[in-house]
Amino acid sequence: QLQLVESGGGLVQPGGSLRLSCAASGFTLDYYAIGWFRQAPGKEREGVSCISSSAGSTGSTYYADSVKGRFTISRDNAKNTVYLEMNSLKPEDTAVYYCAADSRPRPSVKIMCVIGGDYWGQGTQVTVSS
């Protein structure tokens, strides 16, 4: 059974940091582009950051303007896990964060951050508040 499980969310003060993890089971993440998405109450889903598969343009990444310079996406293929390091968190970063995997080849990893993936995790809540 193909499964993605997010972890690492929680409550943090403005300016703080969190690291989210997306662990895969039942398949190997190497061959998938992986994206982090978020959805706040009453808002549309937003593609936060995406990283290409290891078989494609290795290390190609995309960041939404809202998180550029503050968030970093990375993958550890040995652990079959993708991370999202979030620094300088703001209240507007509050949302449920989801990871997704995309098996289809794309001309740009940004496309995945726009349209999503084939498989999704259940989400982890991130709350930034004092």
VMD Tcl script that draws the C-alpha trace (Angstrom):
set ca {
  {0.00 0.00 0.00}
  {1.41 3.35 -1.05}
  {1.42 5.82 1.81}
  {2.84 9.21 2.71}
  {2.96 10.28 6.34}
  {3.73 13.83 7.44}
  {5.06 14.74 10.86}
  {6.73 17.61 12.65}
  {3.92 20.10 12.82}
  {3.00 21.95 15.98}
  {2.63 25.29 17.69}
  {5.49 27.76 17.33}
  {5.95 31.44 18.07}
  {6.46 33.96 15.26}
  {10.09 33.91 14.16}
  {10.49 30.30 15.20}
  {11.34 27.21 13.18}
  {9.91 23.80 12.44}
  {11.01 20.89 10.29}
  {8.32 18.84 8.61}
  {8.99 15.29 7.45}
  {7.23 13.31 4.72}
  {7.98 9.60 4.98}
  {6.97 7.17 2.27}
  {6.06 3.52 2.58}
  {5.18 1.05 -0.14}
  {7.19 2.89 -2.80}
  {10.54 4.58 -3.34}
  {10.55 8.35 -3.32}
  {13.61 8.52 -5.60}
  {11.44 8.29 -8.69}
  {8.86 10.86 -7.64}
  {8.79 14.60 -7.53}
  {7.64 15.61 -4.05}
  {5.76 18.70 -3.06}
  {4.63 20.43 0.09}
  {1.24 22.11 0.00}
  {-0.73 23.96 2.61}
  {-4.30 24.96 3.18}
  {-5.54 27.46 5.70}
  {-9.22 27.70 6.73}
  {-11.23 29.47 4.06}
  {-8.32 29.59 1.64}
  {-7.36 27.62 -1.44}
  {-4.61 25.06 -1.35}
  {-1.18 26.57 -2.04}
  {1.87 24.82 -3.45}
  {4.61 25.82 -1.02}
  {7.66 24.01 -2.36}
  {8.43 21.15 -4.73}
  {11.53 19.14 -5.55}
  {12.21 17.07 -8.64}
  {12.71 13.32 -8.62}
  {16.25 12.02 -8.27}
  {15.88 10.54 -11.75}
  {15.05 13.88 -13.31}
  {16.71 17.25 -12.98}
  {18.41 16.34 -9.75}
  {17.84 18.88 -7.07}
  {15.53 21.16 -9.02}
  {13.35 23.03 -6.58}
  {10.53 25.51 -6.60}
  {9.37 27.83 -3.84}
  {6.31 29.99 -3.64}
  {7.16 33.67 -3.32}
  {5.54 33.71 0.11}
  {8.16 31.31 1.53}
  {11.23 31.99 -0.62}
  {14.29 32.56 1.53}
  {12.61 31.12 4.63}
  {11.75 27.51 3.70}
  {14.07 24.81 2.36}
  {13.00 21.52 0.81}
  {15.35 18.55 0.77}
  {15.23 14.82 0.28}
  {17.04 11.92 1.95}
  {16.58 8.99 -0.38}
  {18.29 6.61 2.04}
  {15.54 7.36 4.56}
  {12.84 7.59 1.88}
  {11.90 10.93 3.36}
  {11.50 14.52 2.19}
  {11.84 17.45 4.58}
  {10.61 21.01 4.71}
  {12.73 23.23 6.93}
  {10.70 26.29 7.90}
  {12.42 29.30 9.45}
  {11.29 32.79 10.38}
  {7.74 31.56 10.63}
  {4.91 34.05 10.41}
  {1.29 33.83 11.58}
  {0.24 33.66 7.93}
  {2.13 30.36 7.62}
  {-0.52 28.77 9.82}
  {-2.18 25.95 7.87}
  {-2.44 22.22 7.45}
  {0.62 21.10 5.51}
  {0.42 18.16 3.14}
  {3.06 16.36 1.13}
  {2.36 14.79 -2.24}
  {4.19 12.58 -4.71}
  {4.05 12.95 -8.49}
  {5.21 10.16 -10.79}
  {4.67 11.97 -14.07}
  {7.57 13.64 -15.87}
  {7.12 17.40 -16.00}
  {9.08 20.05 -17.92}
  {9.29 22.02 -14.69}
  {8.92 21.07 -11.04}
  {6.85 24.24 -10.61}
  {4.03 22.48 -12.46}
  {3.67 19.98 -9.67}
  {3.31 22.80 -7.18}
  {0.45 24.13 -9.26}
  {-1.52 20.94 -9.96}
  {-0.55 18.57 -7.14}
  {0.42 14.91 -7.13}
  {-0.81 11.33 -7.45}
  {-0.49 10.47 -3.77}
  {-1.16 12.59 -0.71}
  {-0.48 12.38 2.98}
  {-3.02 13.10 5.69}
  {-1.53 16.46 6.66}
  {0.08 17.99 9.73}
  {-1.06 21.16 11.46}
  {1.31 24.11 11.75}
  {0.21 26.98 13.98}
  {2.29 30.13 14.31}
  {1.07 32.22 17.19}
  {2.31 34.06 20.24}
}
mol new
graphics top color blue
foreach p $ca { graphics top sphere $p radius 0.5 }
foreach p [lrange $ca 0 end-1] q [lrange $ca 1 end] { graphics top cylinder $p $q radius 0.2 }
display resetview
